[in-house]
Amino acid sequence: MKKLALVCQRNAKLPFIFEAAKAANIELVMIYDIAENAPIQLPAAVTSTWQLPVFDHPDLALDVFAAGVKERNIGGVMTLCEEAIIWTALAAKKNQYSQY
């Protein structure tokens, strides 16, 4: 099963994201900034959450993410949150998810 990190997805009410992941047999790890709360009930396909200081300490968050990727078996990272696009791109680059 593939596992992807979904960064700062604040709205769990976009069911198509979670339904599509479940249909494609993809597990999602939802990454939240430390100032945010993870939902009590996780949407379909979400197997865990991870709180990182994405906005307050982005470099630290990148290092912690890179250190935990193998342990958590995360094969990619994505976001729909505009404020998290740069951090997500840096996380992908640091973990060599993008071969461009």
N, C-alpha and C positions, 0 to 999 in steps of 0.2 A: 504494500500500500504506500502511495506517495504521501508526503506530509509537507504542507506549505505553511509559512507564517503569514498571517494577515495582520498588518500593522495599523493600529489606532482606528479600527472600524467601530465607530461610536454608535452606529445604528444597527441593532440586530434585527431590525424590521425590514431588511432587504432579503426576503426569503429565497429569491432566485440564486443568490450567491451560494448560500448554504445548501440548497437543494441540488444545484449543479455540482458542487463539490462531492456531495454524498453520492449522486448518481455516477460520478466519475471515479468513485472509490478513492477520494482524496481526503485525508485528515487535515484539519485546520488547527493551527495553534494561534490563538488570538493574542497579539501583543498590545498591551495597554501602557500608556504613560503612567508614571507613579502617582500623578495627580488625579487619575481617573479610576473608576471602579469597574471591575468586570461584572457582567450580568450574573445574577444568581442562577438563572437557568440558561445553560448554554444552548445555542442554536444547533441544528442538525449539522453533523460533520465536524463540529468543534470538539476536540478531545482534551484540550487543556488551554490554560491562559498563562501569560508570562508578563509580569510588570517590569518595565525598564524605564530609565529616565530619558526617554526619547527627546523631549523638548528642553528640559532643564540642563541636562548633561549629555548631549548627543554623542560625544566621543567616548565617554564611559559606557553608554548604552551600546555603541558599536562594538567595543571590546568585549563586553559581557555577552552580547549576542554571538559574536564570532567564537567565543570560548564554549558556548553552550549548544551550538548548531549540531555538532557531531553527536554529543550525548543525547540530544533530543531527536536526532535523525531527521532534521529539517532539510528538505531538498530545494527550497526556493523561498522567496519572500516577495510579497506584493502589498499594495495598499490602494484604497479608493479615497483616502483622506488627503486632501490637497496639502495641508501643512506637513504631512509626513513623507511627501514624495522624495525630497532630497535625501532624507535619512534612509529611506527604503532603497534608493538607488545606491547610496554609499554602502549599505549593508550587503546588497547584491554584489557589488564590485569587490568588497573586502572578502567575501566568501566565494568569489569566482563563480557565481551563478550565471553571470553574463560572459559569454566568450567573444564579445564584439571587440 
